Amino acid sequence: MKLIKLSAIASTNSYLRDLGMKMYLEDETVVWAESQTKGRGQRGSSWVSEAGKSLTFSMFKRFSMLSSEEHIKINLAVSLGISASMNRLKIPQITIKWPNDIMSYNKKLCGILIENQLQGNSVIGSIIGIGINVNNSVFHNLHNAGSMLMATDIMYDPERVLSQVVADISAQLDRVENTDFETLNREYHDLMFRKDIISVFEHNDRSLFNGIIRGVSNSGNLRIEMEDESVQEFKVKEILLRY
């Protein structure tokens, strides 16, 4: 791992992407910012980081034999890696909320934003942005947010957390090109938040419906069993899980 540590930056993903346009990036180059002012999440949301308490970083990963049709395996591997780290660090009740949140009980600890680089029909690299609430204790108007500290009443060394998470993500990403989707998906499914129980979802038009999470398809869509017992697939921007 090559580590670039910065005091403050708008976005670690943007910094790493811009750096890659200027120079050759070593595999597993990591940019860690103590403060990030314009972090992004899924669905165009922002990631709020608190200097010295949140861990915000991006990691560059190269691939040589990964089809663009298999890009979902990157998402699965990253989520599995972070979950493994949280379990090693004794954070309780770790689950993965589709598509890319890591939860402790019903509180969000971590968000992930992955930007893939394509060449023809292949993924040649990924910039993996990660935000982890480590020692945060106050979240204004963010009722579903939590932190490692709040989950355990233990203060953590952010650099130690970074080292553990990068190691576990790296181990999972090393499996991506040689492990089939079904194997990774089984492991991901075992950790899914609110799987196999009735949940409330919201359509883009704000209408609500009940459904049961039954997993993720090989295109990355969420598979939901509807009230008529049919199983439908939904893309990231089509629905929200409301509980």
C-alpha positions in Angstrom: 0.0 0.0 0.0 1.2 3.5 -0.9 -0.3 6.0 1.5 -0.9 9.7 0.7 -2.0 11.5 3.8 -3.6 15.0 3.4 -4.9 17.4 6.0 -8.0 18.7 4.1 -9.4 18.1 0.6 -12.7 18.4 -1.2 -12.9 14.7 -2.2 -10.5 11.9 -1.9 -12.1 10.2 -4.9 -11.6 13.3 -7.1 -8.1 13.8 -5.8 -7.1 10.2 -6.7 -8.8 10.4 -10.1 -7.0 13.6 -11.0 -3.7 12.2 -9.8 -4.2 9.2 -12.0 -4.5 11.5 -15.0 -1.1 13.1 -14.2 0.9 10.0 -13.3 0.9 6.2 -13.1 -0.8 5.0 -9.9 0.6 2.1 -8.1 -1.9 -0.7 -7.3 -3.6 0.0 -3.9 -2.6 3.6 -3.7 -4.5 5.1 -0.8 -5.4 8.8 -0.3 -6.4 9.6 3.3 -7.8 13.0 4.2 -8.2 14.1 7.8 -11.0 16.4 6.6 -13.1 16.1 3.5 -15.4 19.0 2.5 -17.2 17.6 -0.5 -17.5 13.9 0.0 -20.1 12.1 -2.1 -22.3 9.1 -1.5 -24.8 7.1 -3.4 -27.8 8.8 -5.1 -25.9 12.1 -5.2 -25.9 12.4 -1.4 -23.0 14.0 0.5 -20.9 12.3 3.1 -20.4 14.4 6.2 -17.0 14.0 7.8 -15.7 15.3 11.1 -12.0 16.0 11.3 -10.2 13.7 13.6 -13.2 11.6 14.2 -14.3 10.4 10.8 -12.1 8.3 8.5 -12.3 9.3 4.8 -10.1 7.7 2.2 -10.0 6.4 -1.3 -8.1 3.4 -2.7 -7.1 2.6 -6.3 -7.2 -1.0 -7.4 -6.0 -2.3 -10.8 -7.6 -5.3 -12.6 -6.4 -7.2 -15.6 -9.1 -9.8 -16.3 -12.4 -8.4 -15.1 -15.3 -8.0 -17.6 -17.4 -4.9 -17.2 -20.4 -7.2 -16.8 -18.8 -8.5 -13.6 -18.3 -5.0 -12.0 -20.8 -5.9 -9.2 -18.2 -8.3 -7.8 -16.1 -5.2 -6.8 -19.0 -3.8 -4.8 -19.6 -7.2 -3.1 -15.9 -7.6 -2.3 -15.5 -4.1 -0.8 -18.5 -4.5 1.4 -17.3 -7.9 2.6 -13.9 -6.5 3.4 -15.2 -3.7 5.5 -17.6 -6.0 7.3 -14.7 -8.3 8.1 -12.7 -5.4 9.6 -15.7 -4.3 11.7 -16.1 -7.8 13.0 -12.3 -8.1 13.8 -12.6 -4.8 15.7 -15.6 -6.2 17.7 -18.2 -3.8 16.4 -21.6 -5.6 17.1 -24.3 -6.7 14.7 -22.6 -5.8 11.4 -24.7 -6.0 8.3 -24.6 -4.7 4.7 -27.4 -2.4 3.6 -27.8 -2.5 -0.2 -26.1 -1.1 -2.1 -23.1 0.1 -0.2 -23.7 0.9 3.5 -22.3 -0.9 6.5 -24.5 -1.0 9.5 -24.2 -1.7 13.2 -27.7 -2.7 14.5 -29.8 -0.1 12.5 -27.2 2.7 12.4 -25.0 3.5 9.4 -21.3 3.3 10.2 -19.8 3.4 6.7 -20.6 4.5 3.2 -18.9 3.4 0.0 -18.7 5.1 -3.4 -17.0 3.1 -6.2 -16.0 4.6 -9.6 -14.9 2.1 -12.2 -12.5 2.8 -15.0 -13.4 1.0 -18.3 -11.4 0.1 -21.3 -13.5 -1.6 -24.0 -15.5 -4.3 -22.2 -13.1 -4.6 -19.3 -12.8 -2.9 -15.9 -9.1 -1.9 -15.7 -9.3 0.0 -12.4 -11.5 1.2 -9.6 -11.4 4.2 -7.3 -13.0 3.1 -4.0 -14.1 5.9 -1.7 -14.9 5.0 1.9 -16.2 7.0 4.8 -16.3 5.5 8.3 -17.6 7.1 11.4 -15.0 6.2 13.9 -15.1 8.4 17.0 -18.1 10.6 16.2 -20.6 11.1 19.0 -23.0 13.8 17.6 -24.9 13.7 14.3 -27.1 16.7 13.6 -30.3 15.8 11.8 -28.9 12.4 10.8 -31.1 10.0 12.8 -29.8 6.8 11.2 -26.1 7.6 11.6 -23.9 5.8 14.1 -20.2 5.3 14.8 -17.8 2.7 16.1 -17.5 4.7 19.3 -21.3 4.8 19.8 -21.6 1.1 19.1 -18.9 0.0 21.7 -18.1 3.0 24.0 -14.5 2.5 22.9 -12.3 5.2 21.3 -10.4 3.9 18.2 -7.1 4.9 16.6 -8.2 6.0 13.0 -4.9 5.0 11.5 -5.2 1.5 13.0 -8.7 1.3 11.6 -7.5 2.4 8.2 -4.7 -0.2 8.1 -7.2 -3.0 9.1 -9.8 -2.0 6.6 -7.4 -1.6 3.7 -5.9 -5.0 4.4 -9.3 -6.7 4.5 -10.5 -4.9 1.4 -7.3 -5.9 -0.4 -7.8 -9.5 0.5 -11.3 -9.5 -0.8 -10.5 -7.6 -4.0 -7.7 -10.2 -4.7 -10.6 -12.8 -5.0 -12.6 -10.8 -7.6 -11.0 -12.0 -10.8 -10.9 -15.6 -9.8 -14.1 -16.1 -7.8 -17.5 -16.5 -9.4 -20.4 -14.1 -8.6 -22.4 -16.8 -6.9 -19.7 -17.5 -4.3 -19.3 -13.8 -3.4 -23.0 -13.2 -3.5 -23.7 -16.0 -1.0 -21.3 -14.4 1.4 -22.8 -10.9 0.8 -26.4 -12.3 1.2 -25.5 -13.8 4.6 -24.7 -10.3 5.8 -27.6 -8.3 4.2 -29.5 -5.9 6.4 -33.2 -6.8 6.8 -33.0 -9.8 4.5 -35.9 -12.3 4.6 -38.2 -10.1 6.7 -41.0 -7.7 5.6 -39.7 -4.1 5.0 -41.2 -0.9 3.7 -39.8 0.6 0.5 -40.5 3.9 -1.2 -40.8 4.3 -5.0 -39.4 7.4 -6.8 -43.0 8.7 -6.9 -43.0 8.5 -3.0 -45.5 5.7 -3.0 -44.8 3.0 -0.4 -44.9 -0.8 -0.7 -44.1 -3.8 1.5 -41.5 -6.4 0.3 -38.9 -8.9 1.4 -35.3 -8.6 0.5 -34.2 -11.8 -1.3 -30.7 -10.8 -2.4 -28.9 -9.1 -5.2 -28.8 -10.0 -8.9 -25.7 -10.4 -11.0 -26.3 -6.9 -12.4 -26.3 -5.4 -8.9 -30.1 -4.9 -8.6 -32.0 -5.6 -5.4 -34.3 -8.6 -5.6 -37.5 -8.0 -3.6 -40.3 -10.5 -3.1 -43.6 -8.5 -3.6 -46.9 -9.0 -1.8 -48.1 -11.2 -4.6 -45.0 -13.5 -4.0 -43.4 -12.5 -7.3 -39.7 -11.4 -7.2 -38.9 -8.1 -8.9 -35.5 -6.3 -9.4 -34.9 -2.7 -8.6 -32.0 -0.4 -9.5 -30.2 1.9 -7.0 -32.1 5.0 -7.9 -35.5 3.4 -8.2 -36.3 2.7 -4.5 -35.4 3.5 -0.9 -35.6 1.2 2.0 -37.7 2.9 4.7 -37.9 0.0 7.2 
